Amino acid sequence: MPPAEGIPDTVRHWHTALGLDVLQPGFVEAPVEDAASIPGVVVKFSAVQEGRRYVVRRHGAAGSFILKLPTVRHPDLVANEFAGYRLCGALGLDCAEASVISRADAELPEQIPFDQILAVRRFDRTTEGGRVHMEEFAQVLQYEPRQKYGRGLEVDWPQMLRVLDRLSPEPVADVRECVRRIVAFILLGNSDAHLKNWALRYPDGMTPTLAPLYDPVCVAAFFEGVPATDYGVNRAIDAKLAAFDWPAFDALLRNAGLLRPARLVAIAKNTVRQAQADWPALLRDAPGSVQRCIQSRLAGGVALAR
């Protein structure tokens, strides 16, 4: 783990005492000198809500919420991701339920140097706390765990759409949702929407549907004010997202073998217009770097917005 991530020793020791695995791979790649990247970490806890307070479960017991902390390197991570949830929700996308809570609302060590925590309700749990089967698309497409970026957007996105079109009990709705999420992630600057951040959910234990959207982080905002060698993997992906134009979008849909691709392109274009109309007001509450990044993208910084 890069030292700059700054996870307090208090958190590590407390998790060891509770028998928890605090360090889970996720959300962003940390930079190294040659512009390659190594897995970053985000601190996550499984918790249950008791009244207005969130209590962390011991020894890996299932909880109904995931509590996510920022790091010293990214102190605005909670505000960044929560802004992503608000923006995607404003488009009518099916998002995991997320809220920002204070440190006092959660059973965490007092020494944690962060005032805000992101609480995300788990969609792989029932209201009674039972498990609901889910699969990340990395599993669905039979990639090894280390291959979370798959074989590239041009290959993986059509495969995801094909799976939804053929296996979902509501293929039209799930394909439409997936198409609109792709547009939202491009506008959002979410260059870490890899195959482990897309999933299928099996509400009845047998039939797959597209799981709610999760981890909508504006990773591109982290590029501001840091050397060009930082975030090498994410920068390379973001360059592809920024250059992804409407002919490429049409080709993507045709490669997926979908019917009426022109109709889906029209839906995608309408999603761009909706974001350009509705997001600026919502961005006023986002961190400054997130505001600047997304406003630039909406104004034509990515090909889909031109």
C-alpha positions in Angstrom: 0.0 0.0 0.0 1.4 3.4 -0.9 2.4 5.3 2.3 0.6 8.4 1.0 -2.7 6.7 1.5 -2.4 7.5 5.1 -4.6 4.9 6.9 -4.1 5.5 10.6 -2.4 2.8 12.7 -5.4 3.1 15.1 -7.7 1.9 12.4 -5.4 -1.1 11.5 -5.0 -2.2 15.2 -8.7 -1.8 15.9 -9.6 -4.0 12.9 -7.1 -6.6 14.0 -8.8 -6.8 17.4 -12.2 -7.1 15.8 -11.0 -9.8 13.3 -11.9 -7.6 10.3 -10.2 -7.2 6.9 -10.1 -3.5 6.6 -7.9 -3.1 3.5 -9.8 -3.9 0.4 -8.6 -3.2 -3.1 -10.6 -0.6 -4.9 -11.5 2.7 -6.4 -8.3 4.0 -7.8 -4.8 3.1 -8.9 -1.9 4.7 -7.1 1.0 6.1 -9.1 4.6 4.9 -9.4 7.5 6.5 -11.1 7.1 5.0 -14.6 3.4 5.8 -15.0 2.4 2.2 -14.4 0.1 1.6 -11.4 -0.4 -0.6 -8.5 -3.6 -1.4 -6.7 -4.8 1.3 -4.3 -6.9 0.8 -1.2 -10.0 2.2 0.3 -11.0 1.6 3.9 -14.3 -0.2 4.2 -16.3 -1.6 7.1 -19.4 -3.8 7.1 -21.9 -2.4 9.6 -25.5 -2.6 10.7 -27.7 0.4 11.7 -29.0 0.4 15.3 -31.3 3.3 15.7 -29.3 6.3 14.3 -26.0 4.7 14.9 -23.9 2.4 12.6 -22.2 -0.5 14.4 -19.4 -2.4 12.8 -19.8 -6.2 12.7 -17.1 -8.4 14.2 -15.1 -11.1 12.5 -16.5 -10.5 9.0 -20.2 -10.9 10.0 -22.6 -9.7 7.3 -23.9 -6.1 7.7 -26.5 -4.1 5.8 -24.2 -1.2 5.2 -20.7 -0.5 3.9 -18.9 2.4 5.7 -16.2 4.0 3.6 -13.5 6.4 4.9 -11.4 8.9 3.0 -7.6 8.8 3.2 -5.0 11.4 3.9 -4.1 11.4 0.3 -7.8 11.9 -0.7 -9.5 13.7 2.2 -12.4 14.7 -0.1 -13.1 11.1 -1.3 -16.4 10.9 0.6 -17.6 14.2 -0.8 -16.4 13.2 -4.3 -18.2 9.8 -4.3 -21.4 11.2 -2.7 -21.5 13.9 -5.5 -21.2 11.1 -8.0 -24.2 9.4 -6.4 -26.2 12.6 -6.5 -25.4 13.3 -10.2 -26.2 9.8 -11.3 -29.4 9.7 -9.3 -30.4 13.0 -10.9 -30.3 11.2 -14.3 -32.7 8.6 -12.9 -30.1 5.9 -12.8 -30.6 3.0 -10.4 -28.0 3.8 -7.7 -27.1 2.1 -4.4 -28.5 4.1 -1.5 -25.8 6.3 -0.1 -25.5 9.0 2.6 -22.9 11.0 4.4 -22.7 10.5 8.1 -20.6 12.0 10.8 -17.9 10.1 12.7 -20.0 10.4 15.8 -22.7 8.3 14.1 -20.5 5.3 13.7 -18.7 2.9 16.0 -15.2 3.9 15.0 -12.0 4.8 16.9 -12.0 8.4 18.2 -8.6 9.0 16.7 -9.8 8.7 13.1 -8.9 12.1 11.6 -12.0 12.3 9.3 -15.3 14.0 10.1 -17.3 12.4 7.3 -18.0 8.8 6.3 -19.9 7.5 3.4 -22.6 4.9 4.3 -23.8 2.8 1.4 -26.7 0.3 1.9 -25.7 -3.1 0.5 -27.9 -4.3 -2.3 -26.6 -7.9 -1.8 -28.6 -8.1 1.5 -32.3 -8.5 2.1 -34.2 -6.2 4.5 -33.9 -9.1 7.0 -30.2 -9.2 6.6 -30.0 -12.3 4.4 -27.6 -12.6 1.5 -28.6 -12.0 -2.1 -26.3 -13.6 -4.7 -24.4 -11.2 -6.9 -21.5 -11.5 -9.4 -19.1 -8.8 -10.5 -18.8 -8.7 -14.3 -15.2 -9.7 -14.0 -16.5 -13.0 -12.8 -19.3 -13.1 -15.3 -16.9 -12.7 -18.2 -14.5 -15.2 -16.6 -11.5 -12.9 -16.0 -8.9 -13.6 -13.3 -9.1 -11.3 -10.3 -6.1 -9.3 -11.5 -7.8 -8.7 -14.8 -10.4 -6.2 -13.5 -9.8 -4.0 -16.5 -10.5 -6.8 -18.9 -9.5 -6.5 -22.5 -10.5 -2.9 -23.0 -13.7 -0.9 -23.2 -14.3 -1.8 -26.9 -14.4 -5.5 -26.0 -15.9 -5.5 -22.5 -18.8 -3.1 -22.9 -20.3 -5.0 -25.8 -20.0 -8.2 -23.8 -21.7 -6.7 -20.8 -24.6 -5.5 -23.0 -24.8 -8.9 -24.7 -25.1 -10.6 -21.3 -27.9 -8.3 -20.2 -29.7 -8.5 -23.5 -29.7 -12.3 -23.5 -30.0 -13.2 -19.8 -31.9 -10.5 -18.0 -35.7 -11.0 -17.5 -36.0 -7.3 -18.4 -33.5 -6.9 -21.2 -34.8 -3.6 -22.7 -34.7 -1.9 -19.3 -31.3 -3.3 -18.3 -29.6 -2.5 -21.6 -31.0 1.0 -21.5 -29.8 1.5 -17.9 -26.3 0.1 -18.9 -26.1 2.5 -21.9 -27.0 5.5 -19.8 -24.5 4.5 -17.1 -21.7 4.4 -19.6 -22.6 7.9 -20.7 -22.8 9.1 -17.1 -19.4 7.6 -16.2 -17.7 9.2 -19.2 -19.2 12.6 -18.2 -18.3 12.0 -14.6 -14.7 11.2 -15.2 -15.1 7.8 -13.6 -12.1 6.1 -15.1 -12.1 3.3 -12.5 -15.5 1.8 -13.6 -13.8 -1.5 -14.2 -15.4 -4.9 -14.4 -15.4 -5.3 -10.6 -17.5 -2.1 -10.3 -20.3 -3.5 -12.5 -22.3 -6.4 -11.2 -25.3 -8.7 -11.7 -27.7 -9.3 -8.9 -29.9 -12.5 -8.5 -33.0 -11.4 -6.5 -34.5 -14.9 -6.8 -31.2 -16.8 -6.7 -31.4 -17.8 -10.3 -32.2 -14.9 -12.7 -29.6 -12.1 -13.3 -30.5 -8.5 -13.4 -28.2 -5.4 -13.5 -27.2 -4.5 -10.0 -27.5 -0.9 -8.8 -24.7 1.5 -9.7 -22.0 1.8 -7.1 -18.5 3.5 -6.6 -19.3 6.5 -8.9 -16.0 8.4 -8.1 -14.8 11.3 -10.3 -11.3 9.9 -10.5 -10.3 12.5 -13.1 -10.5 15.2 -10.4 -7.5 13.6 -8.8 -5.4 14.5 -11.9 -5.5 18.2 -11.0 -2.3 19.6 -9.7 -0.3 16.4 -9.7 2.5 15.2 -12.0 1.5 13.7 -15.3 3.2 10.4 -14.2 0.6 10.1 -11.4 -2.4 7.8 -12.0 -1.0 6.3 -15.2 -3.6 3.6 -15.7 -6.5 5.9 -14.9 -5.2 8.6 -17.2 -4.8 6.2 -20.1 -8.4 5.0 -19.6 -9.7 8.5 -19.2 -8.0 9.5 -22.5 -10.0 6.7 -24.2 -13.2 7.9 -22.5 -12.7 11.5 -23.6 -12.1 10.4 -27.2 -15.1 8.0 -27.3 -17.4 9.7 -29.8 -20.8 8.9 -31.3 -19.6 6.7 -34.2 -17.7 4.7 -31.6 -20.8 4.5 -29.5 -22.9 3.3 -32.4 -20.2 0.7 -33.2 -20.3 -0.5 -29.6 -24.0 -1.2 -29.7 -23.7 -3.0 -33.1 -20.9 -5.1 -31.8 -23.1 -6.1 -28.9 -25.7 -7.4 -31.4 -28.4 -5.2 -30.1 -31.6 -4.4 -32.0 -32.4 -0.7 -32.9 -28.9 0.7 -32.0 -30.0 4.1 -33.4 -32.7 4.2 -30.7 -30.1 3.6 -28.0 -27.8 6.3 -29.4 -30.7 8.7 -29.2 -31.3 7.7 -25.5 -27.6 8.2 -24.8 -27.6 11.7 -26.5 -30.6 12.6 -24.4 -28.7 11.5 -21.3 -25.9 13.9 -22.2 -28.4 16.8 -22.7 -30.0 16.0 -19.3 -26.6 16.0 -17.5 -25.7 19.3 -19.2 -29.0 20.8 -18.0 -29.2 19.4 -14.5 -25.7 18.7 -13.2 -24.3 22.3 -12.9 -26.7 23.2 -10.1 -25.8 20.0 -8.2 -22.1 20.5 -8.7 -22.2 23.6 -6.4 -22.1 21.3 -3.4 -19.2 19.1 -4.8 -15.5 19.6 -4.0 -13.8 22.3 -6.2 -11.7 19.8 -8.2 -14.8 17.8 -9.0 -16.7 20.9 -10.1 -14.0 22.0 -12.4 -13.4 18.6 -13.9 -17.0 17.7 -14.6 -17.9 21.2 -15.8 -15.1 21.0 -18.3 -16.3 17.6 -19.6 -19.9 18.9 -19.9 -18.7 21.9 -21.9 -17.0 19.7 -24.5 -14.0 18.2 -22.7 -15.2 14.8 -23.8 -16.3 13.9 -27.3 -19.8 12.8 -26.3 -20.6 16.4 -25.0 -19.7 18.1 -28.3 
